[in-house]
Amino acid sequence: MLKIFRASAILEGISYLLLFGLTMPLKYWAEIPEPNTWVGYAHGVLFIVFIVLAGIFCWERKWGIKRFIIFFIASLLPFGTFYADKKYLSVATP
């Protein structure tokens, strides 16, 4: 479960950076909307997967709502999921 949660954190972070760092400029500056559509869909799915897994993982580990809120806020910030992975998930014991 930990490996899946960590993978979702990394993939969600990458999709966030791709969406706002690459495809949004393509959409608005170069008028190429197609990549933004597909990356946006992928990011939306990965965001939901990350949040659901954060809830499940926090419940299983009995970490409480505070840790879940940290994961939720991390998912909203650029590089936030990378930070959460490094600080909370890389030191978690299986």
Legacy VTK file of the C-alpha trace (Angstrom):
# vtk DataFile Version 3.0
C-alpha trace
ASCII
DATASET POLYDATA
POINTS 94 float
0.000 0.000 0.000
2.845 2.395 0.820
4.461 1.931 -2.606
1.166 2.659 -4.357
0.570 5.746 -2.235
4.101 7.031 -2.859
3.725 6.418 -6.605
0.443 8.320 -6.640
2.110 11.234 -4.831
4.913 11.415 -7.386
2.603 11.028 -10.386
0.192 13.636 -9.041
3.068 16.058 -8.541
4.386 15.465 -12.047
0.939 15.925 -13.583
0.489 19.172 -11.623
3.778 20.544 -12.935
3.008 19.432 -16.494
-0.442 20.982 -16.361
0.551 24.388 -15.073
4.137 24.558 -16.300
3.727 23.214 -19.828
0.210 22.726 -21.118
-1.393 25.897 -19.722
1.164 28.106 -21.494
0.627 26.055 -24.664
-3.113 26.581 -24.373
-3.085 30.330 -23.742
0.102 31.561 -25.416
0.398 29.198 -28.376
-3.340 28.472 -28.732
-2.788 24.708 -28.633
-5.492 23.423 -26.242
-5.300 19.661 -26.866
-2.392 18.792 -24.511
-4.053 20.756 -21.728
-7.219 18.724 -22.105
-5.496 15.356 -21.783
-3.052 16.347 -19.071
-5.933 18.022 -17.230
-7.938 14.792 -17.273
-4.926 12.798 -16.083
-4.200 15.306 -13.328
-7.817 15.237 -12.161
-7.829 11.460 -11.901
-4.435 11.394 -10.172
-5.546 14.096 -7.732
-8.621 12.088 -6.758
-6.579 8.879 -6.455
-4.020 10.645 -4.247
-6.676 12.102 -1.942
-8.539 8.793 -1.622
-5.307 6.922 -0.923
-4.280 9.599 1.597
-7.557 9.056 3.430
-7.189 5.283 3.382
-3.536 5.407 4.379
-4.128 7.868 7.238
-7.012 5.731 8.492
-4.966 2.515 8.324
-1.999 4.085 10.102
-4.244 5.914 12.577
-2.489 9.183 11.752
-5.566 11.324 12.211
-7.086 14.255 10.417
-4.074 16.547 10.862
-1.835 14.378 8.671
-4.632 14.020 6.103
-4.995 17.803 5.934
-1.240 18.085 5.383
-1.504 15.670 2.453
-4.507 17.556 1.083
-2.731 20.917 1.241
0.378 19.355 -0.301
-1.714 18.217 -3.257
-2.740 21.824 -3.911
0.783 23.284 -3.918
3.448 22.974 -6.605
6.052 20.450 -5.433
3.844 19.771 -2.388
3.411 16.064 -3.005
7.162 15.680 -3.475
7.669 17.301 -0.076
4.994 15.109 1.542
6.570 12.008 0.027
10.015 12.915 1.327
8.923 14.065 4.787
6.117 11.610 5.656
6.140 8.647 3.286
9.808 7.838 2.802
10.207 7.393 6.567
6.963 5.445 7.086
7.462 1.835 8.053
5.451 -0.783 6.171
LINES 1 95
94 0 1 2 3 4 5 6 7 8 9 10 11 12 13 14 15 16 17 18 19 20 21 22 23 24 25 26 27 28 29 30 31 32 33 34 35 36 37 38 39 40 41 42 43 44 45 46 47 48 49 50 51 52 53 54 55 56 57 58 59 60 61 62 63 64 65 66 67 68 69 70 71 72 73 74 75 76 77 78 79 80 81 82 83 84 85 86 87 88 89 90 91 92 93
